[in-house]
């Protein structure tokens, strides 16, 4: 019998058997080690993502004491200040105000204008990989592409970009279940360093605005929409972290899945028009974000189980994306799958604002690899990162 155990490497390597067991157990299951209610079915996850009785925060309505939750340790404060002012962890009206401003940078037209830059950069990265006869797909292509794109959008100079990925990785460690004190210390240090850097960059842009997103946020004219400096810093960090973390992991998870399914890879190589549906299927098949948490603001009932205010719900995206009630033969990788309502980009008011850009980036790198490295092959079996929530690989060595 497979067990849900997010700290077990065997579970992290293949959580699907445990997900099937959870779905068989019921629609909501209390998980003692994290004190959360697990929701494994697609229909419930999809509905709860849109349910206003749940929230990413409760502080817009309750104090920690009123909600029955301990305040975070004072030593963690820099991380929480940074995290709690980003729109992913806010609820209306603050969420609405910030998202309205940021969404101007992510209109279909604006994103489409980035396509030539993204495709050129993807081509250059793949050219270098080919010239070297192979390498690590993670560090050579998957990471530099989305980091450069979002840094370009934000207006972060090229010479300042080296620490962005390490800062992001350290901050994102706090999104795992029951993070250790060592993880928290790394996240706090990264939060302080990243915030200090952005504070200086914002000051420079106030004096000398550019045509980047940070300058745009500073210049927001509507007094009601104006962001505080902390909101600007938190928004920039969120856009960088969310703007590349999923894309990086979707790239390496996706190619690893293709190498393990040579028939599907051969079909893709024979017909590049499959790229759009391949991207959707690979994001479903090996979901980059496995779990998404929300607080119960007002008591809800799921299948006869009453979940009280103050509880935390953990929606299992990875399980929902393998739910046989929604996906025919979910364990099968099918790049031609047409009916594919995966929830890898979430849903409701917290639907990923950068999803259209992520799709352009994933298509650009995949197309460049198919065209320029048609005999790309796995050079060594990769190691999975020990993380469960944000699912990825330590590296992906490839050869030509």
C-alpha positions in Angstrom: 0.0 0.0 0.0 1.5 3.4 -1.0 1.7 6.0 1.7 1.5 9.8 1.4 4.9 10.7 2.9 6.3 14.0 1.5 9.7 13.5 3.1 10.3 10.0 1.7 12.5 10.0 -1.4 10.5 7.0 -2.9 7.3 8.9 -2.6 8.9 12.1 -4.1 10.2 10.0 -7.0 6.7 8.7 -7.8 3.8 10.1 -5.7 1.1 8.8 -8.1 0.4 5.5 -6.3 -0.1 7.3 -3.0 -2.4 9.9 -4.7 -4.5 7.0 -6.1 -4.8 5.7 -2.5 -5.8 9.1 -1.2 -8.5 9.5 -3.9 -9.9 6.1 -2.9 -10.0 7.1 0.7 -12.3 10.0 0.2 -12.6 13.6 -0.9 -10.8 15.1 2.1 -8.3 13.4 4.5 -6.8 14.9 7.6 -3.0 14.6 7.6 -1.6 14.6 11.1 2.1 15.4 10.4 1.3 18.8 8.9 -2.1 19.4 10.5 -3.7 19.9 7.1 -6.7 18.6 5.2 -5.6 17.0 2.0 -7.8 17.4 -1.1 -6.9 14.9 -3.8 -9.8 15.1 -6.4 -9.8 17.4 -9.4 -13.4 18.5 -9.0 -12.8 19.6 -5.4 -9.5 21.2 -6.0 -10.9 23.2 -8.9 -14.0 24.3 -6.9 -12.0 25.2 -3.8 -9.5 27.3 -5.7 -12.5 29.6 -6.6 -14.2 29.4 -3.1 -14.1 32.8 -1.3 -14.5 31.0 2.1 -10.8 30.1 1.7 -7.9 32.5 1.6 -4.2 32.6 1.0 -4.0 34.8 4.1 -6.3 35.4 7.1 -4.7 38.6 8.3 -7.1 40.8 6.3 -9.9 39.5 8.6 -8.3 38.1 11.8 -5.3 38.4 14.1 -3.2 35.3 14.6 -4.8 35.0 18.1 -8.4 35.3 16.7 -7.6 32.7 14.1 -6.1 30.3 16.6 -2.7 30.3 14.9 0.7 31.2 16.5 2.5 34.2 15.1 5.6 33.4 13.1 8.9 33.4 15.1 10.4 37.0 15.2 13.6 35.6 13.6 11.5 34.7 10.4 10.1 38.2 10.1 12.1 39.4 7.0 10.8 36.4 5.1 7.1 37.0 6.1 7.3 40.7 5.4 8.5 40.0 1.9 6.2 37.1 1.3 3.0 38.5 2.9 3.0 41.7 0.7 3.1 39.8 -2.6 -0.2 39.3 -4.4 0.0 35.5 -4.3 -0.5 35.7 -0.5 -3.0 38.6 -0.4 -6.8 38.6 -0.7 -9.0 41.4 -2.1 -9.0 44.4 -2.0 -5.1 44.5 -1.8 -4.8 41.5 -4.2 -7.1 43.2 -6.7 -5.3 46.5 -6.6 -1.8 45.0 -7.1 -2.9 42.5 -9.7 -4.6 45.2 -11.7 -1.4 47.1 -11.9 0.9 44.1 -12.7 -1.6 42.7 -15.2 -0.8 45.6 -17.5 2.6 44.1 -18.0 1.1 40.7 -18.8 -1.6 41.6 -21.4 -1.7 39.2 -24.4 -0.2 42.0 -26.6 2.7 42.8 -24.2 3.5 39.1 -23.7 3.3 38.5 -27.5 5.8 41.3 -28.0 8.3 39.4 -25.9 8.2 36.3 -28.2 11.0 37.3 -30.6 13.3 38.0 -27.6 12.4 34.7 -25.9 12.9 32.7 -29.1 16.2 34.4 -29.9 17.5 33.8 -26.4 16.3 30.1 -26.4 18.1 29.6 -29.8 21.4 31.1 -28.5 21.3 28.9 -25.3 20.6 25.7 -27.3 23.3 26.7 -29.9 25.8 26.8 -27.0 24.6 23.4 -25.7 25.0 21.9 -29.1 28.5 23.4 -29.6 29.5 21.8 -26.3 28.2 18.4 -27.4 25.7 18.4 -24.5 25.7 19.5 -20.9 23.2 20.1 -18.1 19.8 21.0 -19.6 18.9 22.5 -16.2 21.8 25.0 -15.9 22.5 25.5 -19.6 18.9 26.1 -20.9 16.1 25.7 -18.4 17.3 28.2 -15.8 18.9 31.0 -17.8 16.0 31.5 -20.2 13.1 32.4 -17.8 15.4 34.2 -15.3 16.7 36.4 -18.1 13.2 37.1 -19.5 11.7 38.1 -16.1 14.8 40.1 -15.1 14.6 41.9 -18.5 10.9 42.7 -17.8 11.7 44.0 -14.3 14.7 46.0 -15.5 17.4 44.2 -13.5 20.7 44.9 -15.2 22.5 41.8 -16.7 25.5 42.2 -14.4 23.2 42.0 -11.3 21.4 38.7 -12.3 23.8 36.0 -10.9 22.3 36.0 -7.3 18.6 35.9 -8.5 18.3 32.2 -8.9 20.0 31.3 -5.6 17.9 33.9 -3.7 14.8 32.5 -5.3 15.7 28.9 -4.4 16.4 29.8 -0.8 13.1 31.8 -0.5 11.1 29.0 -2.1 12.4 26.5 0.5 9.9 28.0 2.9 7.0 26.7 0.7 7.9 23.1 1.5 6.0 21.3 4.3 7.3 21.8 7.8 10.6 23.6 6.7 13.6 23.2 9.0 15.2 26.1 10.9 18.2 25.8 8.6 15.8 26.3 5.6 14.2 29.3 7.4 17.6 30.9 8.1 18.5 30.6 4.4 15.1 32.1 3.4 15.5 35.0 5.8 19.0 35.8 4.6 17.9 35.7 0.9 14.8 37.8 1.8 17.0 40.5 3.4 19.6 40.5 0.6 17.0 40.5 -2.3 15.0 43.3 -0.6 18.0 45.4 0.0 19.0 45.0 -3.7 15.5 45.9 -4.9 15.3 48.9 -2.6 18.4 50.3 -4.2 17.1 49.5 -7.7 13.8 51.2 -7.0 15.6 54.3 -5.7 17.7 54.4 -9.0 14.5 54.0 -11.1 12.8 56.9 -9.3 15.6 59.2 -10.3 16.0 57.7 -13.8 12.9 55.8 -15.0 13.2 53.2 -17.8 10.6 51.3 -19.8 10.7 48.3 -17.4 8.0 47.0 -15.0 9.6 48.5 -11.9 9.5 51.9 -13.4 5.9 51.3 -14.5 4.9 50.4 -10.9 6.6 53.5 -9.6 4.8 55.6 -12.2 1.3 54.3 -11.5 -0.8 57.5 -11.5 -4.0 56.4 -9.9 -3.6 57.3 -6.2 -5.9 54.4 -5.1 -3.6 52.0 -7.1 -0.3 53.3 -5.9 1.9 50.6 -4.4 3.9 51.0 -1.2 7.7 50.4 -1.5 7.3 47.1 0.3 4.5 46.0 -2.1 6.8 46.9 -5.0 9.7 44.9 -3.6 7.4 41.9 -2.8 5.8 42.0 -6.2 9.2 42.1 -8.0 10.4 39.1 -5.9 7.1 37.2 -6.5 7.3 37.8 -10.3 10.9 36.6 -10.4 10.3 33.5 -8.2 7.0 32.5 -9.7 8.1 33.7 -13.2 10.8 31.2 -13.5 10.5 28.5 -10.8 7.6 26.6 -12.6 9.1 27.1 -16.1 12.5 25.8 -15.0 11.0 22.7 -13.4 8.4 22.1 -16.2 11.3 22.1 -18.7 13.5 19.5 -17.0 10.5 17.4 -15.7 9.1 17.5 -19.2 12.3 16.4 -21.0 13.0 13.7 -18.5 9.4 12.4 -19.1 10.1 12.5 -22.9 13.3 10.6 -22.5 11.4 7.9 -20.6 8.8 7.7 -23.4 10.8 7.3 -26.6 7.7 6.7 -28.7 6.2 10.0 -27.7 9.5 11.8 -28.2 9.8 10.3 -31.7 6.3 11.5 -32.5 7.2 15.1 -31.3 10.4 15.1 -33.3 8.4 14.0 -36.4 5.7 16.7 -35.9 6.7 19.9 -34.2 3.1 21.1 -34.5 2.5 18.9 -31.4 4.6 21.4 -29.2 1.6 23.3 -27.7 -0.4 20.2 -26.7 2.9 18.5 -25.6 3.6 21.4 -23.2 0.1 21.1 -21.6 0.4 17.3 -21.3 3.9 17.4 -19.8 2.7 20.0 -17.2 -0.2 17.7 -16.3 1.9 14.5 -16.3 4.7 15.8 -14.0 3.2 18.8 -12.3 5.9 21.4 -11.2 3.8 22.6 -8.2 2.3 19.6 -6.4 0.5 21.3 -3.6 -1.2 24.7 -2.9 -2.3 25.7 0.6 -5.2 27.9 1.6 -6.8 28.8 5.0 -10.4 28.2 5.9 -11.8 31.6 6.7 -15.4 30.4 7.1 -16.4 26.9 8.0 -16.9 24.6 5.0 -18.2 21.1 4.4 -16.7 18.6 2.0 -18.6 15.4 1.5 -20.1 15.5 5.0 -16.9 16.5 6.7 -17.1 19.9 8.4 -13.8 21.8 8.2 -13.7 24.6 10.8 -12.4 28.1 10.5 -8.7 28.2 11.2 -7.9 24.9 9.5 -5.5 24.7 6.5 -6.4 22.9 3.3 -3.7 21.4 1.1 -4.9 21.0 -2.5 -2.9 18.3 -4.3 -2.4 19.6 -7.8 -0.4 16.5 -8.8 -3.2 14.2 -7.7 -5.9 16.3 -9.4 -3.9 16.2 -12.6 -4.0 12.4 -12.5 -7.6 12.0 -11.5 -9.2 9.3 -13.7 -12.6 11.0 -13.3 -11.3 13.8 -15.5 -8.4 12.4 -17.5 -8.7 9.2 -19.6 -5.7 6.9 -18.7 -4.0 9.6 -16.6 -0.9 7.5 -16.1 -0.3 7.5 -19.9 1.8 10.3 -21.4 -0.2 11.3 -24.5 1.2 14.4 -26.3 -1.9 14.5 -28.5 -4.3 14.8 -25.5 -6.9 17.3 -26.4 -9.2 17.4 -23.4 -6.7 18.6 -20.8 -8.1 20.8 -18.1 -5.0 20.5 -15.9 -4.7 22.9 -13.0 -0.9 23.4 -13.0 -1.4 27.1 -13.2 -4.0 27.2 -10.4 -7.4 28.8 -10.9 -9.6 31.5 -9.5 -8.2 34.9 -8.4 -4.8 33.4 -7.9 -4.6 31.9 -11.4 -1.0 32.4 -12.6 -0.7 35.8 -14.2 2.4 34.7 -16.1 0.9 31.5 -17.6 0.9 33.0 -21.2 4.6 34.0 -20.9 5.5 30.6 -19.4 3.9 28.9 -22.4 5.9 31.0 -24.8 9.1 30.2 -22.9 8.4 26.5 -22.8 7.5 26.4 -26.5 10.6 28.4 -27.4 13.1 26.1 -25.6 11.3 23.0 -26.7 11.2 24.0 -30.4 14.9 25.2 -30.3 15.9 21.8 -28.9 13.8 19.8 -31.4 15.2 21.8 -34.3 18.9 22.2 -33.3 19.4 19.1 -31.2 17.3 16.4 -33.0 19.3 13.5 -31.5 19.4 14.9 -27.9 19.6 12.0 -25.4 19.8 11.4 -21.7 23.4 11.1 -20.6 22.9 10.0 -17.0 19.9 9.2 -14.8 19.0 12.4 -13.0 18.5 12.9 -9.2 15.2 14.3 -8.0 15.3 17.3 -5.7 14.2 16.2 -2.2 11.4 18.8 -2.3 7.8 17.6 -2.6 5.8 20.9 -3.1 8.0 22.4 -5.8 8.9 19.4 -7.9 12.1 19.3 -9.9 15.5 17.7 -10.7 19.0 18.5 -9.4 20.1 18.5 -13.0 19.5 16.8 -16.4 22.7 15.7 -18.2 22.2 15.3 -21.9 24.4 14.4 -24.8 24.2 14.7 -28.6 
